[in-house]
Amino acid sequence: MAKVKMTVNGRQVGSDCEDRTLLVHFLRENLALTGTHVGCDTTQCGACVVHMDGRSVKSCTILAAQAAGSMILTIEGLAGNGELHPVQAAFKANHGLQCGFCTPGMVMTAVDMIRRHGANLDEATVRSELDGNICRCTGYHNIVKSILAAAAEMAGAQQAAE
């Protein structure tokens, strides 16, 4: 058993877990953060995407012990002050979800994508970077539309703040 400590959604946490425990299972079972979904356990579907030290990662391919000392952000920590994050709001406004199973991973991937590309994000880039995220319901059109809308809104908010 390993004692794993990390910061999750801005809160210091620690828990004992088996050395072979995946980060996704640590989040769900040890911390009761069930917004991060277990889809394939083989890094193919993207349902388990979280941010580790500011970058999106598939938590089904990282051991909890490997994440020790890291800053982890899950879908539960994305919204703030009772308001949805702009990406979450865009998914809602643009019907970027149906069953919702892939949505947390899609949203977390989108946030990182927008962080890296900002206002330069285009449809081809979004589609390319969603390659590792599978949605079986929507056909991706509204997911792409949601991400582009969020990128535009966030770029506009940044320009207004400057």
BELJOGI-V292782 format. One record per helix or strand of 2 or more residues. SS is the DSSP state (H for helix, E for strand). FROM is the first residue (numbers start at 1). LEN is the number of residues. Records with the same first field share a line. If there is no record, write none. Layout:
BEGIN
SS: FROM-LEN  FROM-LEN
END
This chain:
BEGIN
E: 2-7  11-7  49-4  55-4  71-3
H: 23-8  59-3  64-4  75-3  86-8  103-18  123-7  141-21
END
